[in-house]
Amino acid sequence: MCNKETSSCHITNVMKILGGKWKLPILHRLMEGKMRFSALSELIPTLSRKVLSAQLKQLEKDGLVIRKKYSQIPPKVEYSLTQHAVKLRPIIEFLSGWNQEISNTD
């Protein structure tokens, strides 16, 4: 619960969910559609598979990513965004555009 002394707690709560180096890039890539783990790993090559796995688990726990496991051989798992995460699209697109804008002014 927020009070006057912790007026920034809403942003703090957002940062608990979205903070870190890799969550926004993962969400950004998943906005392209459903993806398998290997496809995500190839699209973000500087991200280790171990960290990708951990971040996907955390995003799933936080209600932003859906993990769908198919019972087949070989095993198949797809990741996609929840409706809750899709609402972040304008924010992530804005941040991407903002980055391009400041990168072009240097």
N, C-alpha and C positions, 0 to 999 in steps of 0.2 A: 504494500500500500504506500502511496506517495504522500509526502507532507511537504510543508514549505522548505524544510531544510534539504530535502532531496528532490527538488523540482526537476532535475534532469533524469529521474529514474526511468522515464519512458524510453529515453535514448539508451540508457544503460541496459534495459531489458532487451532492446533491439540488438545491441552489440553482443549480448550473451548468445543470441541466436545466430546472427550474421557475421559476428566478428571472426577474425583470423584471416589468414592469407588466402585460403582456397575456397571458402564457401561461395562467395559471389561469382568467381570464375566457373565453378561447377554449375551453379544455378543458371548463369548466363548461357552455358553450353546446352543445358537441358531445355532451355526455352526453344531450341531448334526442334524438339520433339523427343520421343522415347529413344533411349540409347542403352546399349549394352555396356558393361564395365570396360571392355577392351576399347570400344569406340571413344568413351570418355577419356580413357588413359592416353590414347593417341592424340586427342585434341588438346590435351594439357600435358605435353611431354616432360615439363620440368617438375611435375607432381609425381611423387613415387606412388606405386600401387598400394603400398601399405597405408599411406596417408590418405589417398583417395578412398580407400575402403572405410577408414575410420571416419572421414568427413561425411561420406554417404550415410553411414549408420547414424551419425549425429543429426544430419538433416532429416532423416526418416523419423528419428525419435522426436524431433521438434515439429513434425507435421508438415514439412516442406517437400519431401520427396516420397514417392511411392516406389517400393521395391516389389516387382512381380516376378515370382519364381515359377518357371514352367517345369512340370515333372516329365522330363524327357532325357534321353541320353544322346549326346553329351548334355550336361545341364545348361540351361539357358536362364539368364536373369536380365530383366530390363528395368531401367530406372526412368521415372517421369516425374513431372511436377504435380503437386496437389493444387487444387483451386486456390488455396491460401497462398501458395508460392507464385502462382500466375499473376496475382495482384501486385507483385513486386516488379513486373515487367517494365512499367513506365519509369520506375526509379532506377533500375539497372540500365535501361537505355539512356536515361538522362546522364547518369554517371559516365557511361561510355562516351557519349557526345561531349560532355564537359572535359573529359580527358583528352579527346582529340583536339578540342578547341585550345586548351592550354598548351598542348604539345606543339601546335602549329605557331604559337606566338613566340617560341624560343628562338 
